[in-house]
């Protein structure tokens, strides 16, 4: 093998190594951007969840004035809210928020039995604010889940999964609504 052949082989090896290195850096940077977008999307959900949590005590106090003998429902809402505030990771928050949604549905179903409560300007205002917040949570959840899908695909598919496993990236959980939280509560009078 001549010197020029050896140099040509070395140049090819260096070019291939450089291409692999550049690809690794590009893949890593893409994963970082996707992780940051996922974190940002979760932060948007968290803002709406905090707003929801802040509205609930006012709502409970308003209902309490009209339906004080419905203590069990009111306590269930307060307990569900406290559990949602204290939840840690995304999976825990999703579960706690689903329980809170169910408790709120029962609270609003209870309000149907009290016409004077439904007529209360304060109650209607809080109910509208909460409905608006629920819509924002739903939109934020969809955005988060879409970005999480893109991130998880990048983490789990070849060839970026090689960089993901070397750099410690792992799939993120989705923020899903359980079927129970979607169902309409049964009301017995």
HELIX and SHEET records of a PDB file:
HELIX    1   1 UNK A    3  UNK A   66  1                                  64    
HELIX    2   2 UNK A   71  UNK A   86  1                                  16    
HELIX    3   3 UNK A   90  UNK A  111  1                                  22    
HELIX    4   4 UNK A  115  UNK A  119  1                                   5    
HELIX    5   5 UNK A  121  UNK A  156  1                                  36    
HELIX    6   6 UNK A  160  UNK A  167  1                                   8    
HELIX    7   7 UNK A  179  UNK A  182  1                                   4    
END                                                                             
